[in-house]
Amino acid sequence: MPIRTVRAAVALAVVALAAGASSAAFAAKTLVYCSEGSPEGFNPQFFTTGTTADASSVPIYNRLVEFEIGTTNIVPGLAESWTAAPDGLSYTFKLRKGVKFHSNAKFTPTRDFNADDVLFSYNRMADPSHPFAKVTPGQTYAYFDDMGMKDIVDHVEKVDPMTVKFVLKKPEAPFMADMAMDFASILSAEYADKMMAAKTPDVIDREPIGTGPFQFVSYQKDAVIRYKAFDQHWGGRPKIDNLVYAITTDASVRFAKLKTGECHAMAFPKPADVALMQNDPNINLVQQPGLNVGYISFNVEKKPFDSKLVRQALNMAVNKKAILNNVFQGAGAIAKNPIPSTLWSYNDKIQDYPYDPAKAKALLAQAGYPNGVDVELWYLPVTRPYNPDGKRMAELIQQDWEKVGVRTKLITYEWGEYRKRTKTGEHHAVMFGWSGDNGDPDNFFVPLLGCAAVKGGGNSARWCNDGFEKLIQNAKLATRQADRAGFYVKAQEIFHDEAPWIPIAHSVRFDPIRKDVVGYKMDATAHHFFNKVDMTGQ
Amino acid sequence: MVSFLLKRLGLVVPTFLGITLLVFALIRLIPGDPVEALSGERGMAPERYQRLIHEFGLDRPLAVQYGEYVWRALRGDLGISVVTHEPVFAEFAARFPATVELSLVAIVFAIVVGVPAGIVAAVKRNTAWDYTVMGASLTGYSMPIFWWGLLLILAFSVGLGWTPVSGRLAIQYDIAPVTGFMLVDSLLAADKGAFRSALSHLVLPAIALGTIPLAVIARMTRSSMLEVLREDYVRTARAKGAGRLRVVAVHALRNALIPVVTTVGLQVGTLFAGAILTETIFAWPGVGKWLVEAIHRRDYAAVQGGILCTATIIIAVNLVVDVLYGVINPRIRRS
């Protein structure tokens, strides 16, 4: 789904003037990106943070399939095409021919990418007895585990050197989206063999070799990561020659560096700086609604939230517009569904509960609480991408609820403790949120509202509705997207009526880029891609 | 002298034990644990959580964990970072030169500016000079580093464009670390441009970090100088006709500097504490920034190891200062 704001911003970038104050002249085109933190490592199989993905899977690696930049549509990557078996129990990928791997001081590839690389990359994560399963101490395949891949994929077969078949344990439509995620990056089996022969197998995780648009050059801890354009990249060589990540943890300092031209792009601006960036003649502020949702969930196992009327009443009692202005400072969109509007199957026909304290009060009385009720609201102790200020949001909701007679006690814990306690269902109403992993609606509905997630703890409303559950399970089995969307559209109707949450907002993400960088597109999964950009004035 | 040395060394052992116990206990008192901190909204599968907790030895009794930590530390093994899976000592060693380089430049800046400022304030007591120096040092002492650092960046980097905003070296220079000291490495690489770049990157963080020690040194020099200037031998020196400059620079300064030397030694601790903030603001890849990150992530091994290393260095520096002080002033040794 193309996103208009991005298109407009890109168009703006194309006509942008060369910036006045540029850093020292280079012979080659070097783009400096001020990133927000140090990567945990360079093997995307081990880690789940966006910071690490930005430094590893994005520049260095490819997947069998990729997300089209700017959307969550799945497009060919290292696989040229794929077919799903009619029963949904296997997927066959035709691999791309002539794909080259990078080389470094220790390794020069002698062959192109083939099925062995796919098998190596996958089996390393899936098979605990694989020779590479535990070469780095303490490593785990976090994302692979978290996405439940062991319960989805039975095994992978090499049909011929350029064809692989993933055999599934059960039909699972979101499987294709999983294959585009960072953890599914393809590593070189030949490099692994060579390093194993040299008795230094862990080198493949520290000195990465991939097929991506940029080759890893060097990393100085907490300071600088250097990449250079990979001339033989299958998708065409990037237009810039060098890509440098200047690790700058403080958002104000990143902004200062962007202003002076010490970097050309930066990650995660402070909401308070956004207005300044908009007015800066040298900066292009690209924006896109984030693939996320911030919400309040009601623990339906506890009184008074076991009553649907109370949940609906509390939905009507919250002034979301005020929250958007005060907490998100305008950088958000009001949520009415559990998924953001950029996801396919978003049900726009749903009418959000209006802000109506009088009606809320009437509903509460109808539910048996004419004199109001005492509740607890747990609020986020940390800033999250979907919620810049949990405390402020909680205070606003407390005031709103007070007006309809609901007396709210605000509670919070340290972030780890908060998650631990909510998993056991200790809470009343709790503030949470979610950032999508792979752009499949399943990735919102199942982990947040599915019945299995009540036990797992991700379903903090502890709401298990048979009708809803049936729809989201059916959506896993169907392979055609249109059929799946139909199930999700209905599921959203049940969600709205049952009101296990108050969906609050979807935050908007901003990428500030200097105007001498052209062709930058924002990515829907919040990564930062520089393989298609060019630089004027260098 | 030997007994003095032994006595001082004897104090080091309980200090160390105290530090290990304190760090061990404090990091565990903060709610949350390193494995929990690795996961986000999704949470972590209970099996994986248990497996990691076991792998990092966090399921054993606290006393056993502490004993193991001390026993390993004694043999120089500080454990493995939970986040990067690399040895803590290697992580520390990779970042330590950056912190030392910054701290050295900062303390040199503090001494070079602070001592003369203190002398001027003492000699020109109760004049505009004195008030300016004392007022400025009080302001400098009271300025929070993170704010002062940002002000410096906004004024000199963004406003005037004289200095780079942050980092250690301009991006176009790629100097391979040999000693880890960027000034030395750029000279070794015979790259004048890189050396100039490294120097220009040091200016603002060194000022930000050196300001508090500067203020302390200036005030210390002033009061010590005032005291010495009142001494009889100074009057005698004046009486025998020594010039004003000679009296101050030769007769008075030497004696006035003794407490200042001690103060400088004590500032090493302040520098490390300040480095945590300075490095965060200026994206300086040193130990301070790394430790803050480790605390956020509840990386027990990194916090324990990092603080132990830092404490060792502070203790060592103070020991050297104490011994030197004893060498300079025989009265200390005897008491």
Contacts between the chains, C-beta under 8 A, distances in Angstrom:
chain1	res1	chain2	res2	distance
A	21	B	161	7.4
A	23	B	170	7.4
A	23	B	171	7.3
A	24	B	170	6.5
A	24	B	172	5.9
A	26	B	172	5.8
A	30	B	171	6.7
A	30	B	172	7.2
A	32	B	171	5.3
A	37	B	293	7.7
A	38	B	293	7.4
A	40	B	83	5.5
A	40	B	84	5.8
A	41	B	84	6.3
A	41	B	85	7.4
A	48	B	39	7.9
A	48	B	40	7.0
A	136	B	85	5.6
A	137	B	80	5.9
A	137	B	85	5.5
A	138	B	52	7.7
A	138	B	55	6.0
A	138	B	56	7.2
A	138	B	80	6.0
A	138	B	82	7.2
A	138	B	85	4.3
A	139	B	85	6.0
A	140	B	48	6.3
A	140	B	51	7.7
A	140	B	52	6.7
A	142	B	38	7.3
A	142	B	39	7.9
A	142	B	44	7.8
A	142	B	48	7.7
A	145	B	45	5.7
A	145	B	48	5.5
A	146	B	39	8.0
A	146	B	42	5.5
A	146	B	44	7.2
A	146	B	45	7.1
A	218	B	174	7.2
A	220	B	177	7.0
A	220	B	285	6.6
A	221	B	91	7.5
A	221	B	94	5.2
A	221	B	95	6.4
A	221	B	285	6.0
A	221	B	290	7.9
A	222	B	95	6.6
A	222	B	283	8.0
A	222	B	285	3.6
A	222	B	286	7.8
A	222	B	289	6.1
A	222	B	290	6.3
A	223	B	167	6.7
A	223	B	168	6.2
A	223	B	283	7.5
A	223	B	285	3.8
A	224	B	167	7.5
A	224	B	171	7.1
A	226	B	174	6.7
A	244	B	171	5.0
A	246	B	166	8.0
A	246	B	167	6.0
A	246	B	171	6.6
A	246	B	283	7.2
A	247	B	283	6.4
A	247	B	285	7.5
A	248	B	166	5.9
A	248	B	167	7.5
A	248	B	283	4.3
A	249	B	280	6.1
A	249	B	283	6.5
A	249	B	289	7.0
A	249	B	293	7.9
A	250	B	280	6.1
A	250	B	281	5.7
A	250	B	283	7.1
A	252	B	150	6.1
A	253	B	150	7.6
A	253	B	153	6.6
A	253	B	165	6.2
A	253	B	166	5.2
A	253	B	281	6.2
A	253	B	282	7.3
A	253	B	283	6.3
A	256	B	153	5.2
A	256	B	154	7.0
A	256	B	157	6.3
A	256	B	158	5.2
A	256	B	165	4.7
A	256	B	166	7.7
A	257	B	165	4.5
A	257	B	166	6.3
A	259	B	158	5.5
A	260	B	157	5.8
A	260	B	158	5.9
A	260	B	161	6.7
A	260	B	164	7.6
A	260	B	165	5.7
A	262	B	164	6.1
A	262	B	165	5.4
A	262	B	166	7.7
A	262	B	167	7.6
A	262	B	171	7.8
A	384	B	41	7.8
A	413	B	31	6.9
A	414	B	30	7.3
A	414	B	31	3.7
A	414	B	32	5.2
A	415	B	32	6.7
A	415	B	37	8.0
A	416	B	31	6.5
A	416	B	32	3.1
A	416	B	33	6.6
A	416	B	36	3.9
A	416	B	37	5.7
A	416	B	298	7.5
A	417	B	31	4.6
A	417	B	32	6.1
A	419	B	36	7.1
A	419	B	39	7.6
A	419	B	41	7.6
A	419	B	43	6.0
A	420	B	36	6.6
A	423	B	43	6.2
A	432	B	41	6.9
A	433	B	41	6.8
A	434	B	41	5.6
A	435	B	41	7.3
A	447	B	42	6.4
A	456	B	43	7.3
A	457	B	43	5.7
A	458	B	41	7.7
A	458	B	42	6.4
A	458	B	43	6.3
